[in-house]
């Protein structure tokens, strides 16, 4: 399943990739599958850079993301540059691994980015 999620992401089908990965994460947690966890534990794959029209638009998007993160109690690493915004979603307190909360936050960030009319860079 984790491989299917990576394939969907490579095919530029992020909604399908997130849904498959979320299911795989749930199964990995429930079954304690080491293989599936290893496949899901790739912080770089959870990073989604977004290109904004301007630096200030990126800052506005960060404020929106931060408000949502505060509400759900889970936070991403955010790196704002002059021409792009990079967001890494992992759970730091368990060794930078991916959890269901990470997939949920990533989906929320995707929705925020879409609302801000940001374009993913791949």
C-alpha positions as CSV (number, residue, x, y, z in Angstrom):
1,X,0.0,0.0,0.0
2,X,2.8,2.4,0.8
3,X,4.2,1.8,-2.7
4,X,0.8,2.5,-4.2
5,X,0.7,5.8,-2.3
6,X,4.1,6.7,-3.7
7,X,3.0,5.8,-7.2
8,X,-0.1,7.9,-6.9
9,X,2.0,10.8,-5.7
10,X,4.4,10.3,-8.7
11,X,1.4,10.3,-11.0
12,X,0.3,13.7,-9.5
13,X,-2.8,12.3,-7.9
14,X,-2.2,13.7,-4.3
15,X,-5.8,13.1,-3.1
16,X,-5.5,9.4,-3.9
17,X,-1.9,9.3,-2.5
18,X,-3.0,10.8,0.8
19,X,-6.0,8.4,1.1
20,X,-3.9,5.3,0.4
21,X,-1.1,6.4,2.7
22,X,-3.6,7.2,5.5
23,X,-5.0,3.6,5.1
24,X,-1.5,2.2,5.1
25,X,-0.5,4.1,8.2
26,X,-3.6,2.8,10.0
27,X,-2.8,-0.7,9.0
28,X,0.9,-0.3,10.0
29,X,-0.1,0.9,13.4
30,X,-2.8,-1.8,14.0
31,X,-0.7,-4.7,12.7
32,X,2.7,-3.3,13.9
33,X,4.0,-4.2,10.5
34,X,7.7,-3.2,10.4
35,X,7.9,-3.4,6.6
36,X,5.0,-1.1,6.1
37,X,6.3,1.3,8.7
38,X,9.7,1.4,7.0
39,X,8.0,2.2,3.7
40,X,6.0,5.0,5.3
41,X,8.9,6.5,7.3
42,X,10.4,8.8,4.7
43,X,10.1,12.4,5.9
44,X,11.3,13.8,2.5
45,X,8.3,12.2,0.9
46,X,6.0,14.0,3.3
47,X,7.5,17.3,2.2
48,X,5.4,19.3,-0.2
49,X,6.9,22.5,-1.6
50,X,4.4,25.1,-2.8
51,X,5.1,28.0,-5.1
52,X,3.4,31.2,-4.3
53,X,2.9,34.4,-6.3
54,X,5.0,36.3,-3.8
55,X,6.8,36.0,-0.5
56,X,4.0,37.8,1.2
57,X,1.4,35.3,-0.1
58,X,3.6,32.6,1.4
59,X,3.6,34.4,4.7
60,X,-0.2,34.7,4.6
61,X,-0.5,30.9,3.9
62,X,1.8,30.2,6.9
63,X,-0.5,32.2,9.2
64,X,-3.5,30.2,7.9
65,X,-1.6,26.9,8.4
66,X,-0.4,27.9,11.9
67,X,-4.0,28.7,13.0
68,X,-5.1,25.3,11.8
69,X,-2.1,23.6,13.5
70,X,-2.9,25.3,16.8
71,X,-6.5,24.1,16.6
72,X,-5.6,20.4,16.1
73,X,-2.4,20.4,18.3
74,X,0.0,19.1,15.6
75,X,2.6,21.2,13.8
76,X,4.7,21.0,10.6
77,X,8.2,22.3,9.9
78,X,7.8,25.3,7.6
79,X,10.6,26.9,5.5
80,X,9.6,30.1,3.7
81,X,12.0,31.4,0.9
82,X,11.6,34.3,-1.5
83,X,10.2,32.1,-4.2
84,X,8.7,29.0,-2.5
85,X,7.4,27.5,0.7
86,X,8.5,24.0,1.9
87,X,6.4,22.2,4.5
88,X,7.6,19.0,6.2
89,X,5.1,16.9,8.1
90,X,6.5,14.3,10.6
91,X,6.0,13.5,14.2
92,X,9.2,14.7,16.0
93,X,8.6,13.1,19.4
94,X,8.6,9.5,17.9
95,X,11.8,10.0,15.9
96,X,10.5,11.9,12.8
97,X,8.2,9.2,11.7
98,X,4.8,9.5,10.0
99,X,1.6,9.0,11.9
100,X,-2.0,9.3,11.1
101,X,-1.9,12.8,12.5
102,X,0.7,13.7,9.9
103,X,-1.5,12.5,7.0
104,X,-4.4,14.4,8.5
105,X,-2.3,17.6,8.8
106,X,-0.9,17.2,5.3
107,X,-4.4,16.9,3.8
108,X,-5.4,20.1,5.7
109,X,-2.3,21.9,4.4
110,X,-3.2,20.8,0.9
111,X,-6.6,22.3,1.3
112,X,-5.2,25.5,2.6
113,X,-2.7,25.7,-0.2
114,X,-5.5,25.2,-2.8
115,X,-7.5,27.9,-1.1
116,X,-4.4,30.2,-1.5
117,X,-4.1,29.1,-5.1
118,X,-0.6,27.8,-4.6
119,X,0.9,25.4,-7.1
120,X,2.8,22.3,-5.9
121,X,6.4,22.0,-7.1
122,X,7.5,18.4,-7.8
